[in-house]
């Protein structure tokens, strides 16, 4: 696979309407009373169905970027557009709605609710959104991640790879426009990690779900259509397949 | 020193990082201990005052001579002329009502001439008749009073004694050593005022040290008639204390319930602390800390909770005691003995008790979680990915132990009282509480499993998450439900017991108060005071148009088997009867009462029968006046008016031995179709110059119910505190649950949960906890109420109580508890909605 570098100034990846768009976004945090800049005037656009890997050292702003993309946080300056809607213009319930409809999250440590079974974990986003068809969709999704038959298992009865596949099923069950994955293979062995990466690849291809994955792993990044290298809160380099 | 430093760094510092949880635990201990010491202080103050008025004025005598109905005063002369170096002091002891304030005060009649020159007399600045200065002084209408009643000699004071009111000149104000509310007068006047002509209430005798007190008592007995009692001075006070013992014991036990609820919460706090600090414990173990040191650290943490809680409890308990004393005073006066509450004295014994109880309960409840901490293996505790360590719950083993405890509880309930104390009754209650606590995990799990689906259907996904979360932390949930359900059970059981008792009393009153109008002298009713009504008033009333008959009821204080009791007589010929039997034998009232007439027959009340093991057919020997008389016990009657017990004779029989005709109460029966209001007006007219209270049948029932409710007010106060402790515990524990599950709550926000959904979830958790606690508490409360009614009450007081569900009261109380529990979830819910999801989800 060959990746083509692009200039830092042309960080908008698409010519058409991006699903996720960062426009001159800066994000500051207060740590022990000191202002820390996590993202610095960053601009980036990600198209529908695109699989983007965010790479860079710890603290370069990968997780902050994911949180902004998932409407979990607001930028200090600039705009984040999610499917054309600026997140800063929404109140708490507006943000909740946009997360319910358009965003799915996957975490490094799986983050399954230990008291719910696999299928209950998967149907949770639909139930929270008040959808009555949760169980059927959840069953289908578990089948898609090849966990049919494991519906009633509790998280502690699953392996790491299985737990992450449940998490993926949960992230996709409501057919989000954007899937945000934070180090999804960080806690997995190679075989399980590969399986997860293949799933993510298929999601982008088959479901046309825009996937944004933060990772330290070059192998994982290599599965993506586009690699965005971050450094000190800025886009250092964009490599496209 | 280094250990102390380590303890501070590793155990104390973390407590400051969670101020709310630490504060609620300390407050739970403080409230629990405060209740215990408040009841102890209030009990001391209420009981301590037995001796305050009358006994303080008794001076330094060693022996007292008493007789039912009074000691004939010729015996004073007989004793005084004995060839022994003894000092004889006759006393009249009664009560008066200060008309201006309505306060009941002791009236003491002293032989001022005989007392002259005595140290006590000098101390109280009574006139010294020995030096001749007061010789020939008119002693009538002159009284010496405590500081509270008058400020200086020369004042006037209006006193009501029996049913007569008179103004007295204050001849002197007594120093505080004589009590601040006593009224002293010359014995001759006291005899006249209190209708004790020819008799005195007590003769106090001072005897030399040698020979022994027993020998002196024997010598005196030899010269005195059979019915006259010779005993060490102050025996009455001791008897009162003994009589009150059961009451104080029960109150004490009740006060410990809030502490038990507090114990659940300490257990929970230390358990949570152990779970949270598992990695820390692992690191410490890896760095060389021994199991024993870990155990000691957690036990010391609990001691810290105990000490701080106990110290806080001291001022809190003292403040509570002020309220409790008033409530207890009413009970003591209406059931046991007239007394003025003494001062609340926070002494070293109470401080020691607070520390002992506080530290004791803290350490006992911390033992299990501390042992668990000591078992932590370093490798396991430090292993990554094991954050969600779930405490071991051996619910099946615990359930079997619970069944065993339950069986033991039933067996304990069947064992009789020991020395009048229902020790096995208490044990039975403790065993049932223990059984309930151990059965709680299985019960909670079963109820959650059964109810989750319904709850989810009713309340949505938040209910699913809430019940799963509660089930997920089963041990913690079980402890919380255990704590709250114990408080609810206490409330329920006492509610059922009091409700049943109340209903029994109401039913009993309906059958035992047949007269239309009742009269008694003015003043607060007290069981050991028997002020009288002039006999001519009864005669006047009897002659009024519309009056069919008057029952002259007369009562005396007696001593039977070294316990106080009430001897009373009724005019059995005038009494009317209802169809229901008031007797344990079930015989018709008319039949038993007819047999009472003629001959030395008596009927006794159920508490008397139980206390003295007397039954129908037995013979009862009583000291009446100068004689000892044996009575045949015809039957035992249900009675809820007094715990000390009644012996009832026919009036003619009583007059044969105690010829004073003055009644203490009158029961007036009207002719059929007589106008109640008109007759009452007539009675008011003829008694216009008498200090008597007139009650219609309805009034007297209402008054009895009012006194009943006042008597049990303290139990409601104790219940309320236990509930407050438990609800506070729920709030604290829910907060801890929110903090522990913050990552999960943050995750839900990532998955699309709105803040309202998070809030709802926490409130549903609080609601489910409340519901489970109410259900379990109602069940346990029912069992405990059976123990209270049929074992503890029966063995302590001897009352037969018919079981009755006070549905409205219970429903209201359970609703309040439920609402309070849900409200307790508000603050934790607010905290949960304010968590920042990004921070909590990514924290490791």
Boltz contact constraints between the chains, C-beta under 6 A:
constraints:
  - contact:
      token1: [A, 67]
      token2: [B, 838]
      max_distance: 6.0
  - contact:
      token1: [A, 72]
      token2: [B, 838]
      max_distance: 6.0
  - contact:
      token1: [A, 73]
      token2: [B, 838]
      max_distance: 6.0
  - contact:
      token1: [A, 96]
      token2: [B, 754]
      max_distance: 6.0
  - contact:
      token1: [A, 99]
      token2: [B, 752]
      max_distance: 6.0
  - contact:
      token1: [A, 100]
      token2: [B, 752]
      max_distance: 6.0
  - contact:
      token1: [A, 105]
      token2: [B, 750]
      max_distance: 6.0
  - contact:
      token1: [A, 111]
      token2: [B, 747]
      max_distance: 6.0
  - contact:
      token1: [A, 114]
      token2: [B, 388]
      max_distance: 6.0
  - contact:
      token1: [A, 115]
      token2: [B, 468]
      max_distance: 6.0
  - contact:
      token1: [A, 115]
      token2: [B, 469]
      max_distance: 6.0
  - contact:
      token1: [A, 115]
      token2: [B, 472]
      max_distance: 6.0
  - contact:
      token1: [A, 116]
      token2: [B, 468]
      max_distance: 6.0
  - contact:
      token1: [A, 124]
      token2: [B, 751]
      max_distance: 6.0
  - contact:
      token1: [A, 125]
      token2: [B, 751]
      max_distance: 6.0
  - contact:
      token1: [A, 125]
      token2: [B, 752]
      max_distance: 6.0
  - contact:
      token1: [A, 127]
      token2: [B, 461]
      max_distance: 6.0
  - contact:
      token1: [A, 128]
      token2: [B, 461]
      max_distance: 6.0
  - contact:
      token1: [A, 128]
      token2: [B, 752]
      max_distance: 6.0
  - contact:
      token1: [A, 128]
      token2: [B, 753]
      max_distance: 6.0
  - contact:
      token1: [A, 129]
      token2: [B, 752]
      max_distance: 6.0
